[in-house]
Amino acid sequence: MSAAEEVEVVTEGQAVEAVPKRAMTLGYGTSLVVLAALILIPLFVKNFIIFQMTMLLIYGLAVLALNILTGGSGQFSLGQSAFYAVGAYTSAILMEHVGMNYALTLPIAGIVCFAFGFLFGQPALRLSGVYLALATFALATAMPQLLKLGYFEHWTGGVQGLVVTKPDAPFGLPMGQDMWLYYFTLVVTIAIYIASVNLLRSRSGRAFMAIRDNEIAASAMGVDVALYKTLAFGVSAGITGVAGGLGAIAVQFVAPDGYTIQLAISLFLGMVVGGVGWLPGSIVGSAFIIFVPNIAEGISKGLSGAVFGVLLFLVIFLVPHGARQVAIVAQQLAAKFKKN
């Protein structure tokens, strides 16, 4: 094989693994179509579908946060359910015990989870790969038990949890609670998505990716590895906390058993299906973990877990790089069609 052919092979291999800046988002035309669909669909569906779409956006935020941590800085985490739980309980406690407006609880939940994630990232600096994943796994496993402690029961409700009041539409807007909460969640999701894209395109984002690609080389080039690794944990935890707060408001209830390790694994699965490092894939991964289990149950109620496993295997086998791989193939086909 000649040198030119070797370069071509390497380039083709990297085209799937690496995500260039322009590929972090969808094109303007595609983005407008997706945005229009998200705005218009709730006007023609029932409240239950609107609720599912709200959860789609909320889980999409949580998957996006994990994508920043894993796809951006290369750190594996199975503890996102813990940050999600902290954000959910922060919003619920502020709403029900303090009487704070639901919208004001979200930035507080994000700040609390950012601090939690940043502090957790300090001892985690000594770990990497599977060992870091195990440490975060331990955090996710312990969190439901911590929320049940009698010391916090006055605030958290213990095993019984807390009931959260769903907000009404402000200013007398003629829409139901579910529709208002959906559009409110959509605005928050778009704002965080744009901020996340800009973050990964900034100097800090380039530092994240340098650490992901080669930690030693990044350190040699002057990147403060310890700072940026903990910062990535903090940012990811903060966004997950906002998602948890929105989830508590949407579901109208928080309880320790709602934030088990199963949630963390589902979010990790959503990231893989959506495409690691590709932010638009977060919504695809969210749709997978919300709707595919229902499809599997519709096929066979008794063997829904087995059907889900088969469907997941087919997805991973056919598109190992997730929705990003599908998008790349579609883009290549569109380019060939234009040339013809």
VMD Tcl script that draws the C-alpha trace (Angstrom):
set ca {
  {0.00 0.00 0.00}
  {1.40 3.39 -0.99}
  {1.79 6.32 1.42}
  {-1.06 8.18 -0.26}
  {-3.38 5.20 0.14}
  {-2.41 4.88 3.82}
  {-3.25 8.53 4.43}
  {-6.60 8.02 2.69}
  {-7.42 4.98 4.85}
  {-6.51 6.82 8.06}
  {-8.57 9.83 7.01}
  {-11.60 7.68 6.30}
  {-11.28 5.99 9.70}
  {-11.02 9.31 11.52}
  {-14.00 10.77 9.68}
  {-16.28 8.54 11.74}
  {-14.49 8.86 15.09}
  {-13.78 12.58 15.23}
  {-16.45 15.25 15.16}
  {-15.31 18.42 13.41}
  {-16.67 21.78 14.56}
  {-19.11 22.13 11.69}
  {-20.49 18.64 12.37}
  {-21.42 19.43 15.99}
  {-24.74 20.85 14.86}
  {-27.25 20.26 12.11}
  {-27.36 22.47 9.03}
  {-29.51 25.59 9.19}
  {-32.18 24.10 6.97}
  {-32.41 20.87 8.94}
  {-32.37 22.79 12.23}
  {-35.29 24.96 11.11}
  {-37.30 21.89 10.04}
  {-36.68 20.16 13.39}
  {-37.53 23.34 15.31}
  {-40.73 23.83 13.34}
  {-41.76 20.24 14.04}
  {-41.09 20.64 17.76}
  {-43.16 23.82 17.84}
  {-46.12 22.63 15.75}
  {-46.61 18.97 16.74}
  {-47.99 19.71 20.26}
  {-50.78 21.75 18.68}
  {-52.27 18.63 17.08}
  {-51.76 15.86 19.65}
  {-53.24 14.84 22.99}
  {-51.86 15.78 26.41}
  {-50.23 12.39 26.92}
  {-48.19 12.79 23.73}
  {-47.27 16.31 24.83}
  {-46.06 14.89 28.15}
  {-43.96 12.30 26.31}
  {-42.45 15.01 24.13}
  {-41.63 17.02 27.25}
  {-39.81 14.02 28.72}
  {-38.10 13.56 25.35}
  {-36.59 17.05 25.68}
  {-35.71 16.54 29.35}
  {-33.89 13.25 28.78}
  {-32.32 14.82 25.70}
  {-30.78 17.46 27.97}
  {-29.44 14.79 30.32}
  {-27.96 12.83 27.39}
  {-26.43 16.03 26.00}
  {-24.78 16.65 29.38}
  {-23.28 13.17 29.33}
  {-22.17 13.76 25.75}
  {-20.19 16.81 26.85}
  {-18.46 14.76 29.53}
  {-17.78 11.60 27.54}
  {-17.79 12.80 23.94}
  {-16.15 16.11 24.80}
  {-13.54 15.30 27.45}
  {-13.39 11.50 27.16}
  {-14.47 10.74 30.75}
  {-16.89 7.87 31.31}
  {-19.69 8.26 33.82}
  {-22.41 5.94 35.04}
  {-23.47 8.33 37.78}
  {-25.63 10.84 35.90}
  {-28.73 9.60 37.72}
  {-27.24 10.96 40.96}
  {-26.87 14.47 39.52}
  {-30.35 14.17 37.98}
  {-31.74 13.25 41.42}
  {-29.99 16.17 43.14}
  {-31.40 18.59 40.58}
  {-34.89 17.12 40.87}
  {-34.90 17.28 44.67}
  {-33.44 20.79 44.69}
  {-36.29 22.10 42.53}
  {-38.92 20.11 44.44}
  {-37.72 21.29 47.85}
  {-37.47 24.92 46.76}
  {-40.98 24.81 45.26}
  {-42.77 22.94 48.04}
  {-40.90 24.04 51.19}
  {-39.69 27.50 50.24}
  {-42.47 28.48 47.83}
  {-40.07 29.59 45.11}
  {-41.19 30.05 41.52}
  {-40.50 26.94 39.43}
  {-38.47 28.84 36.84}
  {-36.12 30.24 39.49}
  {-35.43 26.78 40.92}
  {-33.80 25.57 37.69}
  {-30.66 27.77 37.75}
  {-30.26 27.01 41.46}
  {-30.52 23.28 40.71}
  {-27.91 23.73 37.99}
  {-25.53 25.61 40.31}
  {-25.92 23.06 43.11}
  {-25.23 20.17 40.73}
  {-22.32 22.03 39.12}
  {-20.69 22.37 42.55}
  {-21.48 18.73 43.35}
  {-20.00 17.52 40.06}
  {-16.95 19.77 40.34}
  {-16.21 18.51 43.85}
  {-16.76 14.90 42.81}
  {-14.39 15.45 39.92}
  {-11.53 16.34 42.28}
  {-10.95 12.85 43.73}
  {-11.95 11.32 40.40}
  {-8.87 12.91 38.80}
  {-6.85 9.92 39.94}
  {-9.15 7.59 38.01}
  {-9.77 7.02 34.32}
  {-11.51 4.60 32.01}
  {-13.31 1.70 33.64}
  {-12.17 2.75 37.14}
  {-13.80 6.15 36.77}
  {-16.94 4.46 35.46}
  {-16.99 2.22 38.57}
  {-16.59 5.23 40.88}
  {-19.53 7.00 39.26}
  {-21.47 3.72 39.32}
  {-20.97 3.64 43.10}
  {-22.28 7.21 43.34}
  {-25.41 6.34 41.37}
  {-25.99 3.24 43.49}
  {-25.63 5.13 46.77}
  {-27.76 8.17 45.93}
  {-31.25 6.57 46.34}
  {-30.21 5.24 49.77}
  {-28.89 8.64 50.83}
  {-32.18 10.29 49.89}
  {-34.02 7.85 52.19}
  {-32.02 8.79 55.29}
  {-34.11 9.99 58.21}
  {-31.83 12.99 58.63}
  {-33.11 14.45 55.34}
  {-36.67 13.11 55.61}
  {-38.20 16.44 56.62}
  {-37.00 17.94 53.33}
  {-37.01 14.99 50.95}
  {-40.08 13.15 52.23}
  {-38.01 10.00 52.74}
  {-39.32 6.88 51.04}
  {-42.66 8.58 50.32}
  {-41.07 11.34 48.26}
  {-42.51 14.76 47.49}
  {-45.48 15.81 45.38}
  {-44.69 18.78 43.14}
  {-47.31 21.23 41.90}
  {-47.40 21.59 38.11}
  {-47.36 25.29 37.14}
  {-50.09 27.04 35.17}
  {-49.44 29.10 32.06}
  {-48.49 32.68 33.01}
  {-50.14 35.92 31.92}
  {-53.43 34.14 31.31}
  {-52.17 32.39 28.18}
  {-54.87 30.13 26.68}
  {-53.06 26.80 27.02}
  {-53.08 23.88 29.41}
  {-50.43 23.02 31.97}
  {-48.88 20.27 29.85}
  {-48.58 22.44 26.75}
  {-47.11 25.38 28.66}
  {-44.57 23.18 30.39}
  {-43.59 21.66 27.04}
  {-42.89 25.04 25.44}
  {-41.08 26.22 28.57}
  {-38.93 23.08 28.45}
  {-38.33 23.62 24.73}
  {-37.01 27.15 25.34}
  {-34.69 25.93 28.12}
  {-33.48 23.03 25.96}
  {-32.70 25.27 22.97}
  {-30.83 27.75 25.19}
  {-28.70 25.02 26.79}
  {-28.09 23.33 23.42}
  {-26.79 26.57 21.86}
  {-24.64 27.26 24.93}
  {-23.23 23.71 24.78}
  {-22.32 24.02 21.10}
  {-20.59 27.34 21.76}
  {-18.78 25.82 24.75}
  {-17.33 22.98 22.68}
  {-16.28 25.48 19.99}
  {-14.58 27.73 22.53}
  {-11.10 27.55 24.02}
  {-12.42 25.43 26.89}
  {-14.07 23.04 24.45}
  {-10.83 22.64 22.51}
  {-9.11 21.88 25.82}
  {-11.75 19.22 26.55}
  {-11.15 17.57 23.19}
  {-7.39 17.76 23.53}
  {-7.65 15.89 26.83}
  {-10.00 13.37 25.22}
  {-7.63 12.69 22.32}
  {-4.35 12.58 24.25}
  {-4.07 13.67 27.87}
  {-0.27 13.69 27.92}
  {0.00 15.75 24.74}
  {-2.61 18.20 26.05}
  {-0.63 18.68 29.26}
  {2.57 19.20 27.28}
  {0.85 21.94 25.27}
  {-0.05 23.84 28.45}
  {-3.60 22.62 29.08}
  {-4.45 22.46 32.79}
  {-5.71 18.88 32.69}
  {-6.92 18.77 36.31}
  {-8.91 21.99 35.96}
  {-10.58 21.12 32.68}
  {-11.43 17.56 33.67}
  {-13.18 18.75 36.83}
  {-14.79 21.59 34.88}
  {-16.21 19.06 32.41}
  {-17.67 17.10 35.31}
  {-19.16 20.27 36.75}
  {-20.72 21.46 33.48}
  {-22.16 18.01 32.77}
  {-23.58 17.72 36.28}
  {-25.03 21.24 36.10}
  {-26.93 20.58 32.87}
  {-28.12 17.23 34.25}
  {-29.36 19.04 37.35}
  {-31.45 21.41 35.24}
  {-32.87 18.39 33.42}
  {-33.67 16.79 36.78}
  {-35.47 19.92 37.93}
  {-37.55 19.99 34.76}
  {-38.27 16.28 35.19}
  {-39.54 16.82 38.73}
  {-41.89 19.57 37.55}
  {-43.14 17.51 34.60}
  {-43.74 14.29 36.55}
  {-45.06 16.23 39.60}
  {-43.36 13.79 41.95}
  {-39.90 12.90 43.24}
  {-38.95 9.73 45.11}
  {-35.61 7.95 45.68}
  {-36.62 4.88 43.69}
  {-37.13 7.03 40.60}
  {-33.38 7.73 40.32}
  {-31.73 4.33 40.40}
  {-28.77 3.04 38.43}
  {-31.20 1.99 35.71}
  {-31.71 5.67 34.84}
  {-27.95 6.20 34.60}
  {-27.57 3.22 32.28}
  {-30.47 4.46 30.14}
  {-28.83 7.86 29.73}
  {-25.52 6.22 28.80}
  {-27.37 4.06 26.29}
  {-29.03 7.15 24.83}
  {-25.64 8.76 24.31}
  {-24.29 5.70 22.49}
  {-27.34 5.37 20.26}
  {-27.31 9.09 19.46}
  {-23.61 9.10 18.66}
  {-20.83 9.83 21.14}
  {-19.66 13.43 20.72}
  {-22.48 14.45 18.37}
  {-24.81 16.82 20.24}
  {-27.82 16.64 17.88}
  {-27.87 12.89 18.46}
  {-28.87 13.49 22.08}
  {-32.51 13.90 21.09}
  {-32.33 10.70 19.01}
  {-30.88 8.79 21.96}
  {-33.57 10.24 24.21}
  {-36.26 9.06 21.80}
  {-34.72 5.58 21.80}
  {-34.80 5.16 25.59}
  {-38.34 6.56 25.83}
  {-40.17 4.93 22.91}
  {-38.29 1.70 22.11}
  {-39.17 0.03 25.46}
  {-42.84 0.76 24.71}
  {-42.44 -0.72 21.23}
  {-40.81 -3.81 22.73}
  {-43.67 -4.19 25.20}
  {-46.16 -3.86 22.37}
  {-44.45 -6.71 20.51}
  {-44.40 -9.02 23.54}
  {-45.41 -8.05 27.06}
  {-43.94 -11.17 28.60}
  {-40.62 -10.88 26.78}
  {-40.36 -7.10 26.48}
  {-36.86 -7.10 27.97}
  {-35.64 -9.70 25.48}
  {-37.23 -7.83 22.55}
  {-35.62 -4.59 23.70}
  {-32.26 -6.35 23.90}
  {-32.63 -7.68 20.36}
  {-33.59 -4.24 19.03}
  {-30.65 -2.66 20.83}
  {-28.29 -5.30 19.42}
  {-29.55 -4.64 15.89}
  {-29.02 -0.89 16.28}
  {-25.50 -1.28 17.64}
  {-24.63 -3.89 14.99}
  {-26.00 -1.93 12.03}
  {-24.94 1.57 13.11}
  {-22.15 1.19 15.69}
  {-21.54 4.95 15.73}
  {-25.19 5.75 16.34}
  {-27.31 8.41 14.72}
  {-24.20 10.36 13.76}
  {-23.23 7.58 11.36}
  {-26.69 7.70 9.79}
  {-26.38 11.47 9.40}
  {-22.97 11.15 7.73}
  {-24.27 8.55 5.26}
  {-27.33 10.70 4.51}
  {-25.10 13.71 3.93}
  {-22.91 11.74 1.54}
  {-25.93 10.46 -0.39}
  {-27.33 13.98 -0.63}
  {-23.99 15.24 -1.98}
  {-23.91 12.49 -4.63}
  {-27.50 13.27 -5.61}
  {-26.64 16.94 -6.11}
  {-23.69 16.05 -8.31}
  {-25.88 13.87 -10.52}
}
mol new
graphics top color blue
foreach p $ca { graphics top sphere $p radius 0.5 }
foreach p [lrange $ca 0 end-1] q [lrange $ca 1 end] { graphics top cylinder $p $q radius 0.2 }
display resetview
